[in-house]
Amino acid sequence: MAHETDIPSDDDAQLQPPQDQNAAADADVSSADSMPLADDVPDHTEPTTEPVEFKVDTAQRVKRLPPYMFGRINNLLYQKRRAGEDVIDMGMGNPSDPPQQLVVDKLAEAAANPRVHGYSKSNGIQNLRREVATKYSRKYGVTLDPDEEVIVCLGSKEGFSHMCLALMGPGDTAIVPAPYFPVHTYAVALAGGNVISLEVNDSEKFLQNVAYTCQHLYPKPKLLIINYPHNPSTVTVEQGFYDEVVKLAKRYGFMVISDFAYADVAFDGYQPPSFLSSPGASDVGVEFTTMSKGYNMAGWRIGFCSGNREMIKALATIKGYYDYGMFQAVQVAAIMALRETEDAVLAQSRIYESRRNVLCEGLSRLGWDFEVPKAGMFVWARFPQEWQDQMSTMDFAMKLLEEGNVAVSPGTGFGTTGEGYLRMALVENENRLRQGVRQIKACLK
């Protein structure tokens, strides 16, 4: 159904950052005064006999980035598909199921409205922010001010990266889980900060290591990044974990970013808790959520950041300079999805749960070691030691793709603690997952 207030009014037009016109004018005059006169300009019209090699010197922030670990996998996967080969793709957590039809219909209806095609506010239209606050209240018992404690992002990855840019700089340190989702490390690096990674498998030990790091590092860490249900390891926590995170943040003065990307994908009755549900969480941090997973809207790029209003304000400042916000028709359709499709989100979790069961049963028959995940879109499996003794994790993943036509993510793409592991996404249907297990078995004979 249509809602007139879903479309922003003219009062919601994008505001531009204020400019100091006098300062700009002064700068122009100063620049003009310092320019050489025409008679003083050297004559460069004579042709040169030797070619000059032009070199692009990229910024240090780019040079600090390591080679992309998934490049070899992606290139070979692309080549195989171009050649017409059928590859069972368990590499990327890219949802293969469509969004609900009423959401697609709402997108088409909204796109037909001529009023939605102008620039949008970079923090998102008000009704979408209100809907996010409503979901937090209904599902987690968290009260949010949609005007100052919620902001819409172009996917949570964009929001996370720009939040790091708003918070971090040279000399600042962030603590991240290990193994890590790549953006958790590289967004900090691109912002000029340093990273300390702490093993995530044992939650109690992780908290102890956070405290130890804060006690012994000077300057103390400025930011803690947490991600549960964890990607790639699928580790989960209970609410008490976040209670302790808030206490540590207040004791040692660091901010917190919770990446809650898999909030809507959980199995066996488990409900992933929200960081913001812990008392005092909004005093110290924010939480990113997304519609990519449970709502099957990955390509739509809809994410949200909620929580501490000063951190939200800092992100809004960065976004105000970098983007004009999301296409308004997409935002209107997102409102419909949040209001009307929660039952479909639960049903999607059951689909992932069934796929998890199929893949875990198959890997068990192969004798592989893994924890059955309680949430998320992946199985984090340790491949057999006999193969670890022969080759690296990257080479093993390449073997499965080259010889078995099965694509997986090598654990070393998530840091050194991922050596010996593969991340396997639950994005293929059950029959193709069974076929994938058969192809792995044949490949390793």
N, C-alpha and C positions, 0 to 999 in steps of 0.2 A: 504494500500500500504506500501511497505517496505521502510525504510529510513536507509541508511548505517550508518549515524551518530548517530542513536539511540543506537548503541552498543558502549560502551566506549572502548577506545584504551588501550594499555598496560600502557600508561602514566597515566591513571586514577587509577592505582592499589592502594589498600588501604595503606596509610602511617601509620606506627606505631609511637607512642609517643617516642621522643628521650629518651635514657637512659644514665645516667651518669655512665659509666662503671667503672671508677676509684672509685667512691663512693661505687658502689656495691661490688667491690673487697675489699675495705677497710672494708665494713660491714661484708663480709665473714670472713676476717682474724680476726677481732675483736671478732666475734662470736666463731670462732674456739679457740682463745686464752682463752676465758672465759669458755669453756666446761671443765668439770671435766675429769681427766684421768680415764682410764678403772679401775685401782686399787681402785679409790676413789668412784666408783659408788656403791650405796647400793645394796645388794642382794635382789631382789624382786621375786625370783623364788619360794619361799615357798607358798603353796596354802593358801588362806584365808578361814576361816570357816564361816564368815558372808558375805552374798551378799551385795554389795554396790549399792545403787540406783543411777542410772545415770540420771541427770537432765539437760534438755536443757534450758539454760537461754537466751531468745531472747533479742534483743536490745531494748532500751527504745523507739526507734522510732516505733517499732511494738507494744509495750505495750501501747503506747499512742492512738492507733487506737481503736475506739469503736466497739462493736459487729456489724457484718454485718446485716443491717436492713432488707434486702430482703431475708435473708437465709431461714426463715420459708416459705415464699411464694414459693421460688424456689424448696425447698425440696418437698413440697406438690404437686406442679405442676409436678415434675419429677415422683413422685409416681403414680399420676393419669394417666399420659401418659403410664407408664409401665403397668398399669392395663388395658389399652385399652380404657380409657375414653376420650371423645372428649371435650377438653377445648378450649374455645374462649380466645385466648391469646392477651390481650392488655397491657401486663406488660412491656416488654422491647421494646425499639425503634429499633428493628432488622428488616431491610428491607426484605420483603418476595418476592419481585419481582427480576427477574434476570437482570444482566447487558446486554447490547446490544451484539448481537451475533458476530458482527465484532470485538468487544473487546476481547471476548473469543477466537475467531479465531486467533487474533494477539498474544494472550498469547501462544497458542499452537505453532504457527509459530516460535515465539521467543525462546520458550523452546527447540525447535528442533535444535537450533543453539548451537554448542558445546562451543562457546566463552562466553556464558552468565552464565556459571555455577560456575565460580570462585567467590571469595570475591568481593563485590561491595563497592564503596566508601560510607562511612557512611552519607555523605551529599547529596547523590543522583546523578544520571548521569546528565550531563550538559543539554542535550536536554529536559529532563523532567522539570528541573528548568526553562529553557527558556520558556517552554509551560505555566508554572504557571505565569511567568511574562507577557506573552502575554495575558493570560486571564484577569489579573488585569488591563492591559492597555485597553483592549477592553471593559470590563464590568464596570470598576470603574474609568477609567481615571488616574490610578496610574502607575507611572514609577518605575520599580524595576530593580536593577542590579542582574541578575540571579546567578552571581558568589559570591556575598557578601551579598545579601539581601533576598535570598530564600534558604531554606534547606528542604530536603525531610525527612519525619518522618515515623516511622512504625505505622501509624495511628496518629491522632492528640492527642490522650490520652497519648501515649508514649512521644511524643514531649513535650506536656504540662508538664508532670511529670518531665522530665529531664530538662526542662527550669527552673522549680522551684528549682531543685537541683543545677542548675548553678547560680541562683540568690539569694536564701534564705539560712539562717543559723540561729543558736540559737540567740535569741534576736531580730530577724527581724520580722516584722508584715506585713501581707497582708490583704487587704480589699476584701471581696468576696460578691456577691449578696446573699440575703436570700429570698426564699429558694434557696439552692445551689445544683448544680450537684455535687455528692460526690467527684469526683477527684479534684474539685476546692479547697476543704478544705483539703483533706487528702494528696494530693501531697505536699502542704505547710507543713503539719505536719510531713510527712516523711522526708522533707528537714530540719527539726528542727525549723521551723518558727511558729509564732503564727497567729491566724486568728481572724479578726473582721468581722462579717456578718451584712450587712445593707439591710433593706427591699427594694425590687426591684420594687414593684408594681407601685409606683409613681416616674417617672423618675426625675422630678425636685427636689423632696424631697430627692431622692437618692444622687444627686449631692450636695445638701446642707449638707447632712450628711457626705459625703466624706470630704468636706471642714471643717466642724466642727471637725471631727475626726483628721484631720491633724493639726488643730489649737490647740487642747487640748491634744494630745498624744505625749509623749516624750519617746524614739526617735520617730520621725514621721514615718508613714507607708512607707515601702520601695516599695510596689507593690500594684497596683489596678488590680483586675481581673474582667473583664466584659464579658457578654455572652448574645448577642442578635442576632436573636430571642432567647428568654430565655428558657432554659430547667431547671425546669419543667413548669414554669408558663405561657409560651408563650408570655410574654410581649415583645413588639417591640418598636423601637425608630426611630427617623428620624436623618438626618445627623447633625443637630444642636446639638444634644446630644453629639456626639463625638467631635465637635468643643469645647464644654465646658470642656470635659474630658481632651483634650490636654492643654487647658489653666490652669486647675487645676494642671496637672502634672508638668508643667513648673513652676508654682507658688510655689508648695510645694515640688518639687524634687522627686516625686515617678515615678517608671516605670509602664507601662501598658501592660497587656496581654489581647487581645481580642480573645475570643473563638467564632469563626464564623462558627460553625459546620453546621448550618441550612441556610447557604447563598443561597442554591439552591432550597429551598422548601418554596414557598410563594404563597399566594392566593389573589384573588380579585384585581389583578393589583398592589399589593404592592411589592416593590422591596427593600429587606433589604439592608441598606447602609453598606459600608465597613468603619471600623475605619480608615484605611490607606488613605481614600479619604479626610479626614480632614487635613487642612494645618498644617504642623509641626508634624503630627502623627508619622512619622518614626524617628523623633528626640527623642521620649519618649517611643516608644513601638513597639510591634509586634502583628501579627494576625495569628491565626491558622485556616486553612481550611482543608476540608477532602473530599474524594470521596466516603465516605460510604453512604451518604444519597441520593442526587440527581442522582448519577451514579449507585446506587445499588451495590456497591463494598465493603460492610462493612467487609467481611471476608478477603479481599485482603490486608487490613491494609495499606492504602495509605493516608498520611496526609502531610501537608506543613506548614511551618512557614515562614512568610515574614515580612520584615520591618527593624527595627533598626539593623544596621550591627554589632554593638558591642554585642548586645544580641544574634544575630544569631551566632556570633563567639563563644560566651560562650556556647551555646547549642551544636555547632559542637565539641567543646573540650570535653564536657561530652560524647557525642555520640561516639567520637573517642576512648574512653576508654571502652565503654559499648557494642558497636555493630559493625558489619561489613556491615551494610546497608541492603537494601531490595534486594531480588532476582531480578536480572536485567530484566528477562523476564516480570515480573509484571510491572516494570517501563516502559518498552517499550509499553506494552498494555495500561498503563495509559496515555501515550502520545497520542495514537490513540483515547482514550476516550475523552481527552480534545480537540483534533483537530476536531473530526468527529461527536460527539454525543450531541451537545448542544440542538438540537431540541428534542431529546429524554429526556433530563433533564427537559425541559419545559413541555413535555407531562407527565412526572412522577409527576410534581407538580400538574397538573390537576387531576391526579388519587388521590393524597392525598387530594386535595380540595373536590372531590366528596365524599370520605370517611368521611372527616370532616363534610360535610353537613348531611350525613346519621346519624352519631353518635350524632351530636348536635340536630338534629330533634328528635331523640329517647330520649335523656336525657331531652329535653324540655317537652316532653309528660309525663315523670316521675316527672316533677316539680323540677329538679335539677338546681342549680345556677352555672353559668359559663360565661366566656367571650368567644365569638366565636373567635378562633385564626386566625390571619392574616398570620401566617407563622409557620413552624416547623411540627413535626410529632405527636403532642399530643393535647389532650384536658385536661385542668386542671380544674376539676369540684369539687364543694363543695357538699358533699352528705347531705341528709336531716338532719335537726337539731334533729328530733325525734330519729334518730339513733345515732347522736353524743352524745345525753343525755344518751344513753344506753351503749355505748362501745367506745373504742379507735379507731383511724383510722386503726391501724394495725389489730385489731380484726375484724373490718368491712370488710377490704380487705380479711381476712382469711375466713370470712363468705361467701362472694361472691364466693370464690374459692371452699370451702368445700361443700356448698349447691347449688350453682348456676353454677359451672363449668365455671366461668369467672375469668380470672387472670388480675389483675390491680396492679399498683404500689402505695402503701400507701404513702401519702404525707409526713409522718414523716421520711421516708427514705431520705428526702431532707432537714432535719432540723426541729426544733420545730415549725417554722412558717408554715410548711406544715400540721399541725394537722387540721383535718376536710376536707382535700382535697384528691382526687385521681388523679393520672396521668394515662391517658388512651391513649395508642399508636394506631396510625392509620395504623397498619400493616396487619390487616385482610381485606379481601375483603368486599364489601358492604353487600352482603347477610349474611355473618357471623357476621358483626357488628350489623345488624338488629336482628339476632338471639341472639346475646349477650345482647342486650337491653331487649329482651323478657325474657331471663333467669334471668336477674337482677330483673325485675319486679316480676317474679314468686317467686324468692328467698326472696323478701322483703314483700310478702303478709302476 
